[in-house]
Amino acid sequence: MKITVRMKIFACMGLLVFIVSITFSLTTQMYTAGLIDQFQREQIDANYLSATPEEQIEIFKSYFLDKTRLDELLQVTNGVRLSFFVAIGLIFSFWISGVLTLPLKKLISAIERVSQGDLNVKVPVNSKDEYGKVAQTFNDMTLRLREAEDARRRLVADVAHELRTPLSIMQLKLENAQQTGRYVPPEMLLRLHDEVIRLGLLVEDLHVLSLVEAGRLALDCKPLDLSARLEQVVDDVKMEAEENGLEMRFYSNTRPVTVMADARRITQVFINLLTNAIRYTPEGGMISVVIEDKVLDRNAVYSCVSVIDTGIGIPDEELAHLFDRFYRVEKARSRHTGGTGLGLSIAHHFVRAHGGFIRVMSEPDEGTTFTVYLPSGNFQLSTCK
């Protein structure tokens, strides 16, 4: 059974009542024994002994009641028992206050360290009561703060690196042209234009990600024939796949497949997934796009689109970070292979904004399957927002 702070306080108060009761009983017994000894010294004489038993009882009763009158009792209590009880109460109060405030002192000390910027602080969890729960929650909070701070630092470094690359290329080309004073050929201008486009796409992707993560991305959701839109997307990227020596196929079990979606955003999701598959599938491989309608998952009905490739695959330990910004699965997958490392993150957030989710299954050197789940059924009840 879980012991709460309230139960601890109740147990401590019960212990205090027990101690007071025992102390009161012992002091009362001692006081009574003292009265009897005093009665023997003061009242037992020849007159008392010559009295009848009834008279002796009355004498004893009268003496005892007279000595235990309120003023006498208060006088004794003030002298002995009151001091004793006050001392016990103070000691017990000091002890229980220390027991109850010690976890708070540790927590306050940790909070002060966090306020000074130390996110590595950790409060020991020594109990399972409310204090223990608060300490555990505090530790979880500092862990998330550390992770957020690490992510922020990585993001700043990645953004700076990604922006520096095209800017450095443009600066170098322009400086060379300026120093030589020669005619600038169209090929150089084309390279500069490509870097400007790349820089613009990166800035736009970062802007879109910031909007969707802040919940401020506006979606123009309307009934959309997902099957027809996918067929068009596949046709648009098919030429790029063929140039890389890849075969691309589209399969649909039923038509139409209607979902409530923002056509432009959902198109970007599948373009990102398909271009990612093309980028990491070796020549001679195959990319398949399969759409299924009315798939039941977690007591909800979805339309599912799977992008299946026969590429290099993804290790299991990398899957959890796959949708992080600027995350690349392998060191070898540098920016020189294409892309900014934002495509999967954008796809993930766009699908979530539509009330869906993405699942990934992969085997190294065998291929990867990205499956997009979008709410299906009565599209008027879609969670698109």
FIGU-122414 format. One record per residue (C-alpha): residue number from 1; x negated, y, z. Coordinates in steps of 0.25 Angstrom, whole numbers. Each point is the difference from the previous one (the first is absolute). Example, Ala and Ser with C-alpha at 12.3 -4.5 7.8 and 13.67 -1.06 7.14 Angstrom:
2
[1, [-49, -18, 31]]
[2, [-6, 14, -2]]
//
This chain:
385
[1, [0, 0, 0]]
[2, [-5, 14, -4]]
[3, [-3, 8, 13]]
[4, [4, 15, -2]]
[5, [-5, 12, 7]]
[6, [14, 1, 7]]
[7, [-1, -14, 5]]
[8, [-14, 3, 6]]
[9, [6, 13, 7]]
[10, [11, -9, 5]]
[11, [-9, -10, 5]]
[12, [-9, 10, 7]]
[13, [12, 7, 7]]
[14, [4, -14, 4]]
[15, [-14, -2, 6]]
[16, [1, 13, 7]]
[17, [14, -3, 6]]
[18, [-6, -14, 5]]
[19, [-12, 7, 6]]
[20, [9, 10, 7]]
[21, [9, -11, 5]]
[22, [-11, -8, 6]]
[23, [-6, 12, 6]]
[24, [13, 4, 6]]
[25, [3, -13, 6]]
[26, [-14, -2, 6]]
[27, [0, 14, 6]]
[28, [14, -2, 6]]
[29, [-4, -13, 6]]
[30, [-12, 7, 6]]
[31, [8, 12, 5]]
[32, [10, -10, 6]]
[33, [-10, -8, 7]]
[34, [-6, 13, 6]]
[35, [14, 4, 5]]
[36, [1, -13, 7]]
[37, [-14, 1, 7]]
[38, [4, 14, 4]]
[39, [13, -5, 6]]
[40, [-7, -11, 8]]
[41, [-10, 11, 6]]
[42, [11, 10, 3]]
[43, [13, -7, 3]]
[44, [-3, -13, 5]]
[45, [0, 2, 16]]
[46, [7, -5, 12]]
[47, [13, 7, -4]]
[48, [0, -6, -14]]
[49, [-3, -14, 5]]
[50, [11, 1, 11]]
[51, [10, 4, -11]]
[52, [10, -10, -6]]
[53, [-4, -5, -14]]
[54, [11, 8, -6]]
[55, [-5, 13, 7]]
[56, [-15, -4, -5]]
[57, [5, -1, -14]]
[58, [7, 14, 1]]
[59, [-13, 6, 6]]
[60, [-8, -6, -12]]
[61, [10, 5, -10]]
[62, [1, 14, 6]]
[63, [-15, 1, 0]]
[64, [-2, -5, -14]]
[65, [11, 9, -6]]
[66, [-6, 12, 7]]
[67, [-14, -3, -5]]
[68, [5, -2, -14]]
[69, [8, 13, -1]]
[70, [-2, 8, -13]]
[71, [-9, 10, 6]]
[72, [-9, -11, 7]]
[73, [0, -8, -13]]
[74, [-4, 13, -8]]
[75, [-11, 3, 9]]
[76, [-6, -14, -1]]
[77, [2, 0, -15]]
[78, [-7, 13, -2]]
[79, [-11, -4, 9]]
[80, [-3, -14, -6]]
[81, [10, -6, -11]]
[82, [2, 13, -8]]
[83, [-15, 2, -2]]
[84, [-2, -15, -3]]
[85, [11, 0, -11]]
[86, [-4, 13, -6]]
[87, [-14, -5, -1]]
[88, [5, -13, -7]]
[89, [9, 8, -9]]
[90, [-12, 10, -4]]
[91, [-9, -12, -3]]
[92, [10, -8, -8]]
[93, [4, 13, -8]]
[94, [-14, 3, -3]]
[95, [-2, -15, -5]]
[96, [12, -1, -8]]
[97, [-2, 14, -7]]
[98, [-14, -5, -4]]
[99, [5, -12, -6]]
[100, [11, 7, -8]]
[101, [-9, 12, -4]]
[102, [-13, -8, -4]]
[103, [5, -4, -14]]
[104, [5, 14, -2]]
[105, [-14, 6, 4]]
[106, [-7, -10, -10]]
[107, [10, 4, -11]]
[108, [-1, 15, 2]]
[109, [-15, -1, 0]]
[110, [1, -8, -14]]
[111, [10, 11, -5]]
[112, [-10, 11, 4]]
[113, [-11, -7, -8]]
[114, [9, -2, -12]]
[115, [3, 15, 0]]
[116, [-15, 3, 0]]
[117, [-1, -9, -13]]
[118, [-5, -13, 6]]
[119, [9, -10, -7]]
[120, [-8, -12, 4]]
[121, [6, 0, 14]]
[122, [8, -12, 5]]
[123, [8, -2, 13]]
[124, [-1, -13, 7]]
[125, [13, -8, 0]]
[126, [1, -6, 14]]
[127, [15, -3, 1]]
[128, [12, -4, -8]]
[129, [9, 11, 6]]
[130, [4, 14, -5]]
[131, [-14, 5, 3]]
[132, [-6, -12, -8]]
[133, [9, 3, -12]]
[134, [-4, 15, 0]]
[135, [-15, -4, 1]]
[136, [2, -10, -12]]
[137, [8, 11, -8]]
[138, [-11, 10, 3]]
[139, [-10, -10, -5]]
[140, [8, -3, -13]]
[141, [2, 15, -2]]
[142, [-15, 3, 1]]
[143, [-3, -12, -10]]
[144, [10, 6, -10]]
[145, [-7, 14, 2]]
[146, [-14, -6, -3]]
[147, [5, -7, -12]]
[148, [7, 13, -5]]
[149, [-13, 8, 3]]
[150, [-8, -11, -8]]
[151, [10, 0, -11]]
[152, [-1, 16, -1]]
[153, [-15, 0, 0]]
[154, [0, -11, -11]]
[155, [11, 8, -8]]
[156, [-8, 13, 1]]
[157, [-13, -7, -5]]
[158, [7, -8, -11]]
[159, [7, 13, -5]]
[160, [-13, 7, 0]]
[161, [-7, -11, -7]]
[162, [11, -1, -10]]
[163, [1, 15, -3]]
[164, [-15, 1, 0]]
[165, [-2, -10, -12]]
[166, [8, 7, -11]]
[167, [-5, 14, 5]]
[168, [-15, -5, 0]]
[169, [2, -5, -14]]
[170, [7, 13, -5]]
[171, [-11, 9, 7]]
[172, [-11, -8, -6]]
[173, [5, 0, -14]]
[174, [3, 15, 1]]
[175, [-13, 4, 6]]
[176, [-7, -8, -11]]
[177, [8, 7, -11]]
[178, [-3, 13, 7]]
[179, [-15, -2, 1]]
[180, [-2, -5, -14]]
[181, [8, 10, -6]]
[182, [4, -10, -11]]
[183, [13, -2, -7]]
[184, [9, -9, 9]]
[185, [5, -12, -8]]
[186, [15, -4, 1]]
[187, [-5, -13, 6]]
[188, [-5, 7, 12]]
[189, [13, 8, 1]]
[190, [8, -13, 0]]
[191, [-9, -5, 11]]
[192, [3, 12, 8]]
[193, [15, 0, -3]]
[194, [0, -15, 5]]
[195, [-6, 4, 13]]
[196, [10, 11, 1]]
[197, [12, -9, -2]]
[198, [-6, -10, 10]]
[199, [-2, 11, 10]]
[200, [15, 5, -2]]
[201, [5, -14, 1]]
[202, [-7, -2, 13]]
[203, [5, 13, 6]]
[204, [14, -4, -5]]
[205, [0, -14, 6]]
[206, [-5, 6, 14]]
[207, [11, 10, -1]]
[208, [11, -11, -2]]
[209, [-6, -9, 11]]
[210, [0, 12, 10]]
[211, [15, 3, -4]]
[212, [5, -15, 1]]
[213, [-8, -2, 13]]
[214, [7, 12, 6]]
[215, [13, -5, -5]]
[216, [2, 13, -9]]
[217, [0, -7, -13]]
[218, [13, 3, -8]]
[219, [5, -12, -8]]
[220, [10, 1, -11]]
[221, [7, -13, 2]]
[222, [10, -5, -10]]
[223, [4, -14, -5]]
[224, [-11, -6, -8]]
[225, [-1, -12, -9]]
[226, [-13, -5, 6]]
[227, [-1, -11, -11]]
[228, [0, 10, -12]]
[229, [-9, 9, 7]]
[230, [-11, -11, 3]]
[231, [1, -4, -14]]
[232, [-4, 14, -4]]
[233, [-11, 1, 10]]
[234, [-6, -13, -5]]
[235, [1, 4, -14]]
[236, [-7, 13, 4]]
[237, [-12, -6, 6]]
[238, [-1, -13, -9]]
[239, [-10, 7, -9]]
[240, [-9, 3, 11]]
[241, [1, -15, 4]]
[242, [-3, -5, -14]]
[243, [-12, 9, -1]]
[244, [-6, -6, 12]]
[245, [3, -14, -6]]
[246, [12, -3, 9]]
[247, [13, -6, -3]]
[248, [13, 6, 7]]
[249, [14, -6, 0]]
[250, [13, 5, 6]]
[251, [10, -10, 6]]
[252, [15, 3, 4]]
[253, [10, -10, 4]]
[254, [12, 10, 0]]
[255, [3, 13, -7]]
[256, [3, 11, 5]]
[257, [-6, 1, 13]]
[258, [6, 13, 6]]
[259, [-6, 7, 12]]
[260, [1, 13, 6]]
[261, [-14, 7, -2]]
[262, [-8, 12, -5]]
[263, [-3, -4, -14]]
[264, [-13, 8, -1]]
[265, [-5, -5, 14]]
[266, [3, -14, -2]]
[267, [-6, 0, -14]]
[268, [-13, 5, 7]]
[269, [0, -11, 10]]
[270, [0, -11, -11]]
[271, [-10, 8, -9]]
[272, [-9, 0, 12]]
[273, [1, -15, 3]]
[274, [-2, -3, -15]]
[275, [-12, 9, -2]]
[276, [-6, -6, 12]]
[277, [2, -14, -5]]
[278, [-6, 3, -13]]
[279, [-12, 7, 7]]
[280, [-3, -13, 8]]
[281, [3, -11, -10]]
[282, [-11, -5, -8]]
[283, [1, -2, -15]]
[284, [8, -11, -5]]
[285, [9, 1, 13]]
[286, [15, 1, 0]]
[287, [10, 10, 7]]
[288, [14, -4, 2]]
[289, [12, 9, 5]]
[290, [12, -8, 5]]
[291, [13, 6, 5]]
[292, [10, -7, 8]]
[293, [14, 6, 5]]
[294, [7, -3, 13]]
[295, [-11, -6, 8]]
[296, [4, -2, 15]]
[297, [-11, 4, 10]]
[298, [2, 3, 15]]
[299, [15, 1, -2]]
[300, [-1, 10, -11]]
[301, [2, -1, -15]]
[302, [-12, 5, -9]]
[303, [-4, 1, -14]]
[304, [-14, -5, -1]]
[305, [-11, 3, -10]]
[306, [-13, -8, 0]]
[307, [-13, 4, -7]]
[308, [-8, -12, -1]]
[309, [-15, 0, -5]]
[310, [-11, -10, -2]]
[311, [-10, 10, 5]]
[312, [-11, -1, 10]]
[313, [9, 0, 12]]
[314, [-1, 6, 14]]
[315, [-5, -6, 13]]
[316, [9, -3, 11]]
[317, [-7, 10, 10]]
[318, [2, 11, -10]]
[319, [15, -1, -3]]
[320, [4, 8, 13]]
[321, [-8, 12, -5]]
[322, [5, -1, -15]]
[323, [9, 12, 1]]
[324, [-9, 9, 7]]
[325, [-4, 13, -7]]
[326, [-13, -1, -7]]
[327, [-2, -15, 4]]
[328, [-8, -8, -9]]
[329, [0, -15, 2]]
[330, [-15, -2, -4]]
[331, [-12, 9, 0]]
[332, [-2, -4, -14]]
[333, [14, 6, -3]]
[334, [-5, 14, -1]]
[335, [6, 12, -7]]
[336, [-8, -3, -12]]
[337, [10, -12, -3]]
[338, [11, 10, -1]]
[339, [11, 6, 9]]
[340, [-1, 8, 13]]
[341, [5, -10, 10]]
[342, [13, 6, 2]]
[343, [9, -8, -10]]
[344, [4, -11, 10]]
[345, [2, 10, 11]]
[346, [9, 8, -8]]
[347, [8, -12, -5]]
[348, [2, -5, 14]]
[349, [5, 13, 5]]
[350, [9, 2, -12]]
[351, [6, -14, 2]]
[352, [2, 3, 15]]
[353, [7, 13, -3]]
[354, [10, -8, -9]]
[355, [3, -9, 12]]
[356, [-8, -12, -5]]
[357, [-14, -6, 3]]
[358, [-11, -7, -7]]
[359, [-6, -13, 3]]
[360, [-14, -5, -5]]
[361, [-5, -14, -2]]
[362, [-14, -3, -5]]
[363, [-11, -10, -2]]
[364, [-14, 4, -3]]
[365, [-4, -3, -14]]
[366, [14, -5, -3]]
[367, [9, 12, -1]]
[368, [9, 9, 8]]
[369, [15, 2, 0]]
[370, [7, 13, 4]]
[371, [15, -1, 3]]
[372, [8, 12, 1]]
[373, [13, -1, 8]]
[374, [11, 11, -3]]
[375, [14, 0, 6]]
[376, [10, -7, -9]]
[377, [15, -3, 0]]
[378, [9, 12, 1]]
[379, [-9, 11, -4]]
[380, [9, 11, 6]]
[381, [-4, -6, 14]]
[382, [-15, 0, -4]]
[383, [-10, 6, 11]]
[384, [-7, 9, -11]]
[385, [-2, 13, 7]]
//
